[in-house]
Amino acid sequence: MSAHADTHDAHDDHHHKETFITKYIFSIDHKMIAKQYLITGTIMGVIGVIMSLMMRMQIAWPEEPNVIFEALLGKWAPDGVMDADIYLALVTIHGTIMVFFVLTAGLSGTFSNLLIPLQIGARDMASGFLNMVSYWLFFISSVIMVSSFFVEAGPAAAGWTIYPPLSALPMAQGGSGMGMTLWLVSMAIFIASSLLGSLNYVVTVINLRTKGMSMTRLPLTIWAFFVTAIIGIVSFPVLLSAALLLIMDRSFGTSFFLSDIFIQGEVLHYQGGSPVLFEHLFWFLGHPEVYIVILPAMGLVSEIMATNSRKPIFGYRAMITSILAIAFLSTIVWGHHMFISGMNPFLGSVFTFTTLLIAIPSAVKAFNWITTIWKGNIQMNPAMLFSIGFVSTFITGGLTGIILGDSALDINVHDTYFVIAHFHLVMGISALYGMFAGIYHWYPKMFGRMLNKKLGFIHFWITAVCAYGVFFPMHFIGMAGLPRRYYTNSNFPLFDDLADTNQIITIFALIGGAAQLIYLWNFFSSIFYGKKAVQNPWRATTLEWTTPVKHIHGNWPGEIPHVYRWSYDYSKPGHDDDFVPQNIPLKEGEEELQH
């Protein structure tokens, strides 16, 4: 082992004198690729948030001229008044960017790349080259998605779920033309990127664990990334098949998703297809996608809570079991998105049952997080605050899922703001909290510097108050019947009383959006001016904190450390410190914790 390490180090010295391009652009080092994913995802996040704020301003003050619309939307906002078509395009691209390009890539792309080799004791990913290709495919797909705003007829405008026939007929509306084609091409490339990354993660975890790192000694972060990658490998090809069939309907005259289409009284030649088939294909990915987003955040939060509570994670094996149960059940609940699509009521009852069933492993995790911090010696820092915020929004957002998961109750609030409130809290805000927690916690490992703690506290509290200020009232306007995706509700006197609520929601959204500028300043300025990090600033037990602060190719300068204990030996009796790293051998007579 040591001879191999010495050879490897000599190889590093002689063959890794990197240029700027090989180090920062076409890097095959997992740590650099993690940073590339994070910064690209951050840029996409800024674009996605700006779109959401424009939508909110349109809903709050419809028909009123807005200089921001005129500046950013140009011909789609003549005299500052937003065009109806561009509103639906904003909904489409905002949803796509946030779900796929920010949350999927920002969590899996960033933290799987950063932590899998470091926490399992590997020099790098199984294939550094495939890892690099995965990132650059992601980057290209991001550029194509954003570039659709610059085509003459406008970007895709069929909703982020791109249901036919709006997405299948290029002549349906402006956004159904070149903008929709770019959406499909972008997503096909994104799926290729995701599959390459997921295969790399799975192979790395299975094959490259260091000596002593059994599956039951893995940190919960690695379990979450590992299972997330498996879900992606199973479900993403289904969306790719849907996209390819949609391209054939659009360009080659097939009728997979089209049947009996009339445009201005003219009967089109399509027959025999079904748009409901597309819904099944889309949501077979779409619901596992929720867990592709949330499982990595769960793993990060589990790690951060144990570290900052100075206690072992409660119910380690139960946490692993719940991750596996969520992964399995996530593939058999997709039909709850389709309760009003004409589904057979019996089939609806089956999906209701499986949907309520998935609440059980989710509840296990929530109870275990609460029990982990119970009577802990809590270190209150921004990462811990965002982790606690994650548990809060996951529970509050999850409770409304019980209503939407029941086929009889869902009919009343389907396609209203109640749905927006639910999935933004349980998936959007929770996943963002998990991502922020991970960034605040592992920033020293990524950049060798510390983020400003006070700015982190300000960022958390403004974000937390505004997140609930935005999405909590949406439950009530949803129950009042306010439909989503309408660019104005002023034509419906029924909803006049909700106008003030919509304005309050928008003010919270604008303040919350502005608070992210504090985070962006903290993030980018700390890269250059932040306080220099020590090797193990959080006094954590996992292997990534045994590597030098200065990044080196291969992670460890000498032999890779061996593992002798599980990941959560905090406050263990018989030790001087309140943490025992995994690479410290057991003392004579010491028993490994039963977990």
C-alpha positions as CSV (number, residue, x, y, z in Angstrom):
1,M,0.0,0.0,0.0
2,S,2.7,2.5,1.0
3,A,4.9,1.5,-2.0
4,H,1.9,2.2,-4.2
5,A,1.3,5.6,-2.4
6,D,5.0,6.6,-2.8
7,T,4.8,5.7,-6.5
8,H,1.6,7.7,-6.8
9,D,3.2,10.7,-5.1
10,A,6.3,10.6,-7.4
11,H,3.9,10.4,-10.3
12,D,2.1,13.5,-8.9
13,D,5.4,15.4,-8.6
14,H,6.5,14.7,-12.2
15,H,3.3,14.6,-14.2
16,H,0.9,17.1,-12.6
17,K,2.6,20.4,-13.1
18,E,-0.6,21.9,-14.3
19,T,-1.3,24.9,-16.5
20,F,-4.2,27.3,-15.8
21,I,-6.3,25.6,-18.4
22,T,-5.7,22.0,-17.0
23,K,-6.1,23.1,-13.4
24,Y,-9.1,25.4,-13.5
25,I,-11.0,24.6,-16.8
26,F,-10.4,21.1,-18.0
27,S,-9.6,19.7,-14.6
28,I,-10.0,16.0,-13.7
29,D,-9.6,16.6,-10.0
30,H,-12.9,16.0,-8.2
31,K,-12.4,18.9,-5.8
32,M,-12.0,21.4,-8.7
33,I,-15.0,19.9,-10.6
34,A,-17.1,20.3,-7.4
35,K,-16.2,24.0,-7.4
36,Q,-17.1,24.3,-11.1
37,Y,-20.5,22.7,-10.5
38,L,-21.1,25.0,-7.5
39,I,-20.2,28.2,-9.2
40,T,-22.1,27.3,-12.4
41,G,-25.1,26.3,-10.4
42,T,-24.9,29.5,-8.4
43,I,-25.0,31.6,-11.7
44,M,-28.0,29.5,-12.9
45,G,-29.6,30.1,-9.5
46,V,-29.3,33.9,-9.8
47,I,-31.0,33.7,-13.3
48,G,-33.7,31.5,-11.9
49,V,-34.4,33.7,-8.9
50,I,-34.6,36.8,-11.1
51,M,-37.2,35.1,-13.2
52,S,-39.2,34.2,-10.1
53,L,-39.1,37.8,-8.9
54,M,-40.3,39.1,-12.2
55,M,-43.2,36.6,-12.1
56,R,-44.1,37.7,-8.6
57,M,-44.0,41.4,-9.6
58,Q,-46.3,40.7,-12.5
59,I,-48.8,38.8,-10.3
60,A,-48.8,41.5,-7.6
61,W,-49.0,44.5,-9.9
62,P,-50.5,43.3,-13.2
63,E,-50.8,45.6,-16.2
64,E,-48.6,48.2,-14.5
65,P,-45.5,49.4,-16.4
66,N,-42.3,48.2,-14.9
67,V,-38.9,49.5,-16.0
68,I,-37.3,46.2,-14.9
69,F,-39.5,44.3,-17.3
70,E,-38.7,46.7,-20.1
71,A,-34.9,46.4,-19.4
72,L,-34.8,42.6,-19.1
73,L,-37.5,41.4,-21.4
74,G,-37.2,44.0,-24.2
75,K,-39.8,43.3,-26.9
76,W,-41.8,41.0,-24.6
77,A,-42.6,43.9,-22.3
78,P,-43.6,46.8,-24.6
79,D,-43.8,50.0,-22.5
80,G,-42.9,47.9,-19.4
81,V,-46.0,45.7,-19.5
82,M,-45.3,42.0,-19.5
83,D,-46.6,40.0,-22.5
84,A,-48.8,37.0,-21.5
85,D,-46.7,34.5,-23.5
86,I,-43.4,35.5,-21.8
87,Y,-45.0,34.9,-18.4
88,L,-45.5,31.3,-19.2
89,A,-42.0,31.1,-20.6
90,L,-40.6,32.5,-17.3
91,V,-42.6,29.8,-15.5
92,T,-41.1,27.1,-17.8
93,I,-37.5,28.2,-17.7
94,H,-37.5,29.1,-14.0
95,G,-38.9,25.7,-13.0
96,T,-36.4,23.9,-15.3
97,I,-33.4,25.8,-14.1
98,M,-34.2,25.6,-10.4
99,V,-35.1,21.8,-10.4
100,F,-32.4,20.5,-12.7
101,F,-29.6,23.0,-13.1
102,V,-29.5,24.4,-9.5
103,L,-30.8,21.8,-7.1
104,T,-29.8,18.6,-8.9
105,A,-26.4,19.9,-10.0
106,G,-25.8,22.2,-7.0
107,L,-26.3,19.3,-4.5
108,S,-25.3,16.1,-6.4
109,G,-22.8,17.7,-8.7
110,T,-21.1,19.7,-6.1
111,F,-21.2,17.6,-3.0
112,S,-21.0,14.1,-4.5
113,N,-17.9,15.2,-6.3
114,L,-16.4,16.9,-3.3
115,L,-17.2,14.4,-0.6
116,I,-17.4,10.9,-2.1
117,P,-13.6,10.4,-2.6
118,L,-12.7,12.4,0.5
119,Q,-15.1,10.6,2.9
120,I,-14.5,7.1,1.6
121,G,-10.7,7.5,1.5
122,A,-10.1,7.5,-2.3
123,R,-7.5,9.4,-4.3
124,D,-10.2,10.6,-6.8
125,M,-13.3,9.4,-8.6
126,A,-13.2,6.1,-10.5
127,S,-12.9,8.0,-13.8
128,G,-11.6,11.6,-13.6
129,F,-12.0,12.0,-17.4
130,L,-15.7,11.0,-17.3
131,N,-16.1,13.3,-14.3
132,M,-14.8,16.2,-16.4
133,V,-17.0,15.3,-19.4
134,S,-20.0,15.2,-17.0
135,Y,-19.4,18.7,-15.9
136,W,-18.8,20.1,-19.4
137,L,-22.0,18.5,-20.7
138,F,-23.8,20.2,-17.8
139,F,-22.2,23.5,-18.7
140,I,-23.2,23.2,-22.3
141,S,-26.8,22.3,-21.4
142,S,-26.9,25.3,-19.1
143,V,-25.7,27.6,-21.9
144,I,-28.3,26.2,-24.4
145,M,-31.1,26.5,-21.9
146,V,-30.3,30.2,-21.2
147,S,-29.7,30.9,-24.9
148,S,-33.3,30.0,-25.7
149,F,-34.2,33.5,-24.3
150,F,-32.4,35.0,-27.3
151,V,-34.3,33.3,-30.2
152,E,-36.8,35.4,-32.0
153,A,-40.0,33.6,-31.1
154,G,-38.9,33.2,-27.4
155,P,-38.0,30.4,-25.1
156,A,-40.1,27.3,-24.4
157,A,-43.5,28.2,-22.9
158,A,-45.3,24.9,-22.1
159,G,-44.8,24.9,-18.3
160,W,-41.7,23.2,-16.9
161,T,-43.5,19.9,-17.3
162,I,-43.7,20.6,-21.1
163,Y,-47.0,18.7,-21.6
164,P,-48.1,18.1,-25.2
165,P,-49.7,19.5,-27.3
166,L,-48.1,22.9,-26.5
167,S,-44.7,21.3,-26.6
168,A,-45.4,18.9,-29.5
169,L,-46.8,21.3,-32.1
170,P,-44.2,23.9,-33.3
171,M,-47.0,26.1,-34.6
172,A,-49.0,26.1,-31.3
173,Q,-47.5,29.4,-30.0
174,G,-44.2,31.3,-30.2
175,G,-42.5,29.3,-27.5
176,S,-43.4,26.0,-29.1
177,G,-40.9,26.7,-31.9
178,M,-37.1,27.0,-31.7
179,G,-37.3,27.7,-27.9
180,M,-38.9,24.3,-27.3
181,T,-36.3,22.6,-29.5
182,L,-33.5,24.2,-27.5
183,W,-35.2,23.1,-24.3
184,L,-35.3,19.5,-25.5
185,V,-31.7,19.5,-26.7
186,S,-30.5,21.1,-23.5
187,M,-32.3,18.5,-21.4
188,A,-31.0,15.6,-23.5
189,I,-27.4,16.8,-22.9
190,F,-28.2,17.4,-19.2
191,I,-29.5,13.8,-18.8
192,A,-26.3,12.5,-20.4
193,S,-24.2,14.5,-17.9
194,S,-26.3,13.3,-15.0
195,L,-26.0,9.6,-16.1
196,L,-22.2,9.8,-16.5
197,G,-21.9,11.5,-13.1
198,S,-24.2,9.0,-11.4
199,L,-22.4,5.9,-12.8
200,N,-19.1,7.4,-11.6
201,Y,-20.4,8.0,-8.1
202,V,-21.8,4.4,-7.8
203,V,-18.6,2.8,-9.1
204,T,-16.4,5.0,-6.8
205,V,-18.4,4.1,-3.6
206,I,-18.5,0.4,-4.4
207,N,-14.9,-0.1,-5.5
208,L,-12.6,2.6,-4.0
209,R,-13.4,2.6,-0.2
210,T,-10.3,2.6,1.9
211,K,-9.3,-0.3,4.2
212,G,-11.8,-0.7,7.0
213,M,-14.5,1.5,5.4
214,S,-17.3,-1.0,5.4
215,M,-20.8,0.1,4.2
216,T,-21.9,0.4,7.8
217,R,-19.1,2.8,8.6
218,L,-19.9,5.2,5.7
219,P,-21.2,8.6,6.6
220,L,-24.8,9.2,5.9
221,T,-23.8,11.8,3.3
222,I,-22.2,9.0,1.2
223,W,-25.2,6.7,1.6
224,A,-27.5,9.6,0.4
225,F,-25.2,10.4,-2.7
226,F,-24.9,6.7,-3.5
227,V,-28.7,6.0,-3.4
228,T,-29.4,9.3,-5.2
229,A,-27.1,8.2,-8.1
230,I,-28.9,4.9,-8.4
231,I,-32.3,6.6,-8.6
232,G,-30.9,8.9,-11.3
233,I,-29.6,5.9,-13.3
234,V,-33.0,4.2,-13.1
235,S,-35.3,7.3,-13.8
236,F,-33.4,9.8,-16.0
237,P,-33.4,7.5,-19.1
238,V,-37.3,7.6,-19.0
239,L,-37.3,11.4,-19.4
240,L,-34.7,11.0,-22.2
241,S,-37.1,8.6,-24.0
242,A,-40.0,11.0,-23.5
243,A,-37.9,13.9,-25.0
244,L,-36.8,11.8,-28.0
245,L,-40.4,10.7,-28.7
246,L,-41.4,14.4,-28.4
247,I,-38.7,15.4,-30.9
248,M,-40.1,12.8,-33.3
249,D,-43.6,14.1,-32.9
250,R,-42.4,17.7,-33.5
251,S,-40.1,17.0,-36.5
252,F,-40.9,13.6,-38.1
253,G,-44.7,13.4,-38.2
254,T,-45.2,10.7,-35.6
255,S,-48.1,10.7,-33.1
256,F,-46.8,9.3,-29.8
257,F,-48.4,12.1,-27.8
258,L,-50.9,13.7,-30.2
259,S,-54.4,12.7,-31.2
260,D,-57.4,14.6,-32.7
261,I,-55.9,18.0,-32.8
262,F,-57.9,21.0,-34.1
263,I,-56.3,24.4,-34.8
264,Q,-58.7,27.1,-35.9
265,G,-61.2,24.5,-37.1
266,E,-58.6,22.7,-39.2
267,V,-58.1,19.0,-38.3
268,L,-54.5,18.0,-38.2
269,H,-53.3,14.6,-39.4
270,Y,-52.3,13.3,-36.0
271,Q,-54.1,10.3,-34.5
272,G,-53.6,7.5,-32.1
273,G,-51.3,9.1,-29.6
274,S,-52.0,10.2,-26.0
275,P,-50.7,13.2,-24.1
276,V,-51.4,11.2,-20.9
277,L,-48.6,8.8,-22.0
278,F,-46.2,11.7,-21.9
279,E,-47.4,12.6,-18.4
280,H,-46.6,9.0,-17.2
281,L,-43.1,9.2,-18.8
282,F,-42.4,12.6,-17.4
283,W,-43.6,11.9,-13.9
284,F,-41.8,8.6,-13.7
285,L,-38.7,10.7,-13.6
286,G,-40.4,13.8,-12.1
287,H,-41.2,12.2,-8.7
288,P,-37.9,10.4,-8.2
289,E,-36.4,13.7,-9.2
290,V,-37.9,15.2,-6.0
291,Y,-35.8,12.7,-4.0
292,I,-32.7,13.1,-6.3
293,V,-32.9,16.7,-5.1
294,I,-33.8,16.1,-1.4
295,L,-31.8,13.0,-0.5
296,P,-28.4,14.7,-0.8
297,A,-29.7,17.5,1.3
298,M,-30.8,15.0,3.9
299,G,-27.4,13.4,3.9
300,L,-25.6,16.8,4.4
301,V,-28.0,17.8,7.2
302,S,-27.5,14.5,9.0
303,E,-23.8,15.0,9.0
304,I,-23.9,18.7,10.0
305,M,-26.4,18.0,12.9
306,A,-24.4,15.3,14.4
307,T,-21.2,17.4,14.2
308,N,-22.7,20.5,15.7
309,S,-24.7,18.6,18.3
310,R,-21.5,16.8,19.4
311,K,-23.6,13.6,19.5
312,P,-23.7,10.5,17.4
313,I,-26.5,10.6,14.8
314,F,-29.6,8.9,16.3
315,G,-30.7,5.7,14.6
316,Y,-27.9,5.3,12.0
317,R,-29.2,2.1,10.6
318,A,-32.7,3.4,10.6
319,M,-31.5,6.4,8.6
320,I,-29.9,4.1,6.0
321,T,-33.1,2.0,5.9
322,S,-35.3,5.0,5.4
323,I,-33.0,6.3,2.5
324,L,-33.4,2.9,0.8
325,A,-37.2,2.8,1.4
326,I,-37.6,6.4,0.0
327,A,-35.6,5.3,-3.0
328,F,-37.8,2.3,-3.7
329,L,-41.1,4.0,-3.0
330,S,-40.2,7.1,-5.0
331,T,-40.5,5.0,-8.2
332,I,-44.1,3.9,-7.5
333,V,-45.8,7.2,-6.5
334,W,-45.6,9.2,-9.7
335,G,-49.4,8.9,-10.4
336,H,-50.3,11.4,-7.6
337,H,-49.4,14.2,-10.1
338,M,-52.1,12.9,-12.4
339,F,-55.2,12.5,-10.2
340,I,-57.2,14.8,-12.5
341,S,-55.9,13.5,-15.8
342,G,-58.8,11.0,-16.1
343,M,-57.1,8.3,-14.2
344,N,-59.1,5.2,-13.1
345,P,-60.3,5.9,-9.5
346,F,-59.0,2.5,-8.4
347,L,-55.5,3.3,-9.7
348,G,-55.8,6.7,-8.0
349,S,-56.4,4.9,-4.7
350,V,-53.3,2.7,-5.3
351,F,-51.1,5.8,-5.8
352,T,-52.7,7.4,-2.8
353,F,-51.7,4.4,-0.7
354,T,-48.0,4.4,-1.9
355,T,-47.8,8.2,-1.5
356,L,-48.9,8.1,2.1
357,L,-46.6,5.1,2.6
358,I,-43.5,7.2,1.6
359,A,-44.3,9.6,4.5
360,I,-43.2,6.8,7.0
361,P,-39.4,6.8,6.1
362,S,-39.5,10.6,5.8
363,A,-41.0,10.8,9.3
364,V,-38.3,8.4,10.6
365,K,-35.7,10.8,9.3
366,A,-37.4,13.9,10.8
367,F,-37.7,12.2,14.3
368,N,-34.1,11.1,14.2
369,W,-32.8,14.6,13.4
370,I,-34.9,16.0,16.2
371,T,-33.6,13.3,18.6
372,T,-30.0,13.9,17.5
373,I,-30.1,17.5,18.6
374,W,-32.1,16.7,21.7
375,K,-29.9,17.6,24.8
376,G,-26.9,18.0,22.5
377,N,-24.1,20.5,23.1
378,I,-25.3,22.5,20.1
379,Q,-22.7,24.7,18.3
380,M,-24.8,27.4,16.7
381,N,-23.3,28.4,13.4
382,P,-24.9,29.2,9.9
383,A,-24.6,25.6,8.8
384,M,-26.5,24.3,11.8
385,L,-29.1,27.0,11.5
386,F,-29.8,26.1,7.9
387,S,-29.9,22.4,8.9
388,I,-32.6,23.2,11.5
389,G,-34.4,25.3,9.0
390,F,-34.3,22.3,6.6
391,V,-36.0,20.1,9.1
392,S,-38.6,22.8,9.8
393,T,-39.6,23.4,6.1
394,F,-39.4,19.7,5.3
395,I,-42.0,18.9,8.0
396,T,-44.3,21.9,7.3
397,G,-44.1,21.3,3.5
398,G,-44.5,17.5,4.0
399,L,-47.7,17.9,6.0
400,T,-49.5,19.5,3.0
401,G,-48.3,16.6,0.9
402,I,-50.7,14.4,2.8
403,I,-53.6,16.5,1.3
404,L,-52.2,16.5,-2.2
405,G,-51.4,12.8,-2.0
406,D,-55.0,11.9,-1.3
407,S,-56.9,11.6,-4.7
408,A,-60.2,12.9,-3.2
409,L,-58.7,15.9,-1.5
410,D,-56.2,16.8,-4.3
411,I,-59.1,17.5,-6.8
412,N,-60.0,20.6,-4.9
413,V,-56.6,22.3,-4.8
414,H,-54.9,20.8,-7.9
415,D,-53.3,23.4,-10.1
416,T,-53.8,26.1,-7.5
417,Y,-51.2,28.0,-5.5
418,F,-51.6,25.4,-2.8
419,V,-49.5,23.0,-5.0
420,I,-46.8,25.8,-5.5
421,A,-46.7,26.3,-1.7
422,H,-46.3,22.6,-1.0
423,F,-43.5,21.7,-3.4
424,H,-41.6,25.0,-3.0
425,L,-41.4,24.4,0.8
426,V,-40.7,20.7,0.8
427,M,-38.5,20.5,-2.2
428,G,-37.3,24.0,-3.2
429,I,-36.7,25.8,0.1
430,S,-35.7,22.6,2.0
431,A,-33.2,21.6,-0.8
432,L,-31.8,25.1,-0.9
433,Y,-31.4,25.1,2.9
434,G,-29.5,21.8,2.6
435,M,-27.3,23.2,-0.1
436,F,-26.6,26.4,2.0
437,A,-25.9,24.3,5.1
438,G,-23.4,22.2,3.0
439,I,-21.7,25.2,1.6
440,Y,-21.3,26.9,5.0
441,H,-20.0,23.6,6.5
442,W,-17.6,22.5,3.7
443,Y,-16.5,25.9,2.4
444,P,-13.2,25.6,4.4
445,K,-12.6,22.3,2.6
446,M,-13.4,23.7,-0.8
447,F,-11.5,27.0,-0.6
448,G,-9.3,26.8,2.5
449,R,-11.0,29.9,3.9
450,M,-13.9,30.5,6.4
451,L,-17.1,32.3,5.5
452,N,-18.1,35.3,7.6
453,K,-20.2,33.9,10.4
454,K,-22.2,37.2,11.1
455,L,-23.1,37.6,7.5
456,G,-24.2,33.9,7.5
457,F,-26.5,34.5,10.5
458,I,-28.0,37.6,8.7
459,H,-28.4,35.6,5.5
460,F,-30.2,32.7,7.4
461,W,-32.7,34.8,9.4
462,I,-33.8,37.0,6.5
463,T,-34.1,34.0,4.2
464,A,-36.0,32.0,6.8
465,V,-38.5,34.7,7.6
466,C,-39.0,35.6,3.9
467,A,-39.4,31.9,2.8
468,Y,-42.3,31.4,5.1
469,G,-43.6,34.9,4.3
470,V,-43.8,33.9,0.6
471,F,-45.0,30.3,0.8
472,F,-47.2,30.1,3.9
473,P,-49.9,32.5,2.6
474,M,-49.9,30.7,-0.7
475,H,-51.6,27.7,1.0
476,F,-54.6,30.0,1.8
477,I,-54.9,31.7,-1.6
478,G,-54.6,28.2,-3.1
479,M,-57.5,26.9,-0.9
480,A,-59.4,30.0,-2.1
481,G,-59.0,28.6,-5.6
482,L,-56.4,30.9,-7.1
483,P,-55.0,29.1,-10.2
484,R,-51.3,28.9,-10.8
485,R,-49.6,29.9,-14.1
486,Y,-52.1,32.8,-14.9
487,Y,-50.2,35.9,-15.6
488,T,-53.0,38.0,-14.2
489,N,-56.1,37.4,-12.1
490,S,-57.6,40.8,-12.6
491,N,-60.2,39.4,-15.0
492,F,-61.8,37.3,-12.2
493,P,-63.7,39.4,-9.6
494,L,-63.8,36.3,-7.4
495,F,-60.0,36.8,-6.7
496,D,-60.0,40.6,-6.1
497,D,-59.8,40.1,-2.3
498,L,-56.6,38.1,-2.8
499,A,-54.7,41.0,-4.5
500,D,-53.4,42.4,-1.2
501,T,-52.1,39.0,-0.1
502,N,-50.3,38.6,-3.5
503,Q,-48.6,42.0,-2.9
504,I,-47.5,41.0,0.6
505,I,-46.1,37.7,-0.8
506,T,-44.2,39.6,-3.5
507,I,-42.7,42.1,-1.0
508,F,-41.4,39.1,1.0
509,A,-40.0,37.6,-2.2
510,L,-38.2,40.7,-3.1
511,I,-36.6,41.1,0.3
512,G,-35.7,37.4,0.4
513,G,-34.1,37.7,-3.1
514,A,-32.1,40.7,-2.0
515,A,-30.8,38.7,1.0
516,Q,-29.1,36.4,-1.3
517,L,-26.8,39.2,-2.3
518,I,-25.4,39.1,1.2
519,Y,-24.6,35.4,0.7
520,L,-23.1,36.0,-2.8
521,W,-20.9,38.7,-1.4
522,N,-19.8,36.5,1.5
523,F,-19.2,33.5,-0.8
524,F,-17.1,35.3,-3.5
525,S,-15.2,37.7,-1.2
526,S,-14.3,35.0,1.3
527,I,-12.5,33.1,-1.5
528,F,-9.9,35.8,-1.5
529,Y,-10.2,37.6,1.9
530,G,-11.8,35.1,4.3
531,K,-10.0,34.0,7.4
532,K,-7.7,31.1,6.6
533,A,-9.1,27.7,7.7
534,V,-7.5,25.3,10.0
535,Q,-7.4,21.6,9.0
536,N,-10.5,20.5,11.1
537,P,-12.4,23.7,12.0
538,W,-15.6,21.9,13.1
539,R,-13.7,19.1,15.1
540,A,-15.4,16.5,12.9
541,T,-14.7,12.8,12.7
542,T,-14.9,12.0,9.0
543,L,-11.9,11.5,6.7
544,E,-12.1,14.6,4.6
545,W,-10.8,16.7,7.6
546,T,-7.7,14.6,7.8
547,T,-6.5,15.9,4.4
548,P,-4.3,19.0,4.2
549,V,-6.0,22.5,3.9
550,K,-4.0,23.1,0.7
551,H,-5.4,20.9,-2.1
552,I,-3.1,18.3,-3.6
553,H,-3.7,15.8,-6.4
554,G,-4.6,12.5,-4.7
555,N,-6.0,14.1,-1.5
556,W,-3.5,12.6,1.1
557,P,0.2,13.3,0.8
558,G,1.2,9.8,2.0
559,E,-0.6,6.6,2.6
560,I,-4.4,6.8,2.6
561,P,-5.7,6.5,6.2
562,H,-7.4,3.3,7.3
563,V,-10.7,3.3,9.1
564,Y,-11.3,1.7,12.5
565,R,-14.7,3.1,13.6
566,W,-18.0,4.4,12.4
567,S,-18.5,8.1,11.3
568,Y,-20.1,9.5,14.5
569,D,-17.9,8.9,17.5
570,Y,-18.9,12.2,19.2
571,S,-18.7,12.6,23.0
572,K,-17.6,9.0,23.5
573,P,-16.7,8.1,27.1
574,G,-13.0,7.3,27.7
575,H,-11.6,9.9,25.3
576,D,-10.1,13.3,26.1
577,D,-11.7,15.1,23.1
578,D,-15.4,15.1,22.3
579,F,-14.7,13.6,18.9
580,V,-12.7,10.6,17.7
581,P,-11.8,10.7,13.9
582,Q,-12.5,7.5,12.0
583,N,-8.7,6.9,11.4
584,I,-7.9,6.6,15.1
585,P,-7.6,2.9,16.2
586,L,-9.8,1.6,18.9
587,K,-8.2,1.6,22.4
588,E,-7.6,-1.7,24.2
589,G,-10.9,-2.8,25.5
590,E,-12.8,-0.1,23.6
591,E,-15.9,-1.3,21.8
592,E,-17.1,0.1,18.6
593,L,-20.5,1.7,19.1
594,Q,-23.5,-0.5,18.2
595,H,-25.4,1.5,15.7
